[in-house]
Amino acid sequence: MDFITENIVLIAIAFASGAMLLWPLVARTTSGPALDTLGATRLINDADALVVDVRTTAEFAAGHLPRAVNIPLAELDKRVGELPAGKPVIVCCNSGGTSGRATSLLRRAGRQDVFNLAGGLQAWLQAGLPVVK
């Protein structure tokens, strides 16, 4: 018992570190599957997937994936009905974090064919893929 009371700060740090290591796993399971740029490109070309960019209108205007539709995250819950049924949806943001929340929102709204673009637009750019301005 003395060990615990004397080392409570170290124990708290150990638990916090463990929680931070597990967070990406928990976030991935709630937002659904993620696609890398190759997987996203294949889904766009083979299944005519719809790309939904959830960044702000100004960020979208600065550069986005070809044929992407801009629905800012703040408006997504009201505009879910605009997404065509029967098509897979790839959700994109700048780095992949915001699109994970959007993917969760779409899954709660009943869409099952929703994927998060891992790394977002930054990963797309790093892969040397085209961007429309």
PyMOL commands that set and color helices and strands:
alter all, ss='L'
color gray80, all
select helices_A, chain A and resi 2-6+8-31+37-47+57-62+73-82+97-108+120-126
alter helices_A, ss='H'
color red, helices_A
select strands_A, chain A and resi 34-35+50-53+69-70+89-92+114-117
alter strands_A, ss='S'
color yellow, strands_A
deselect
rebuild
show_as cartoon
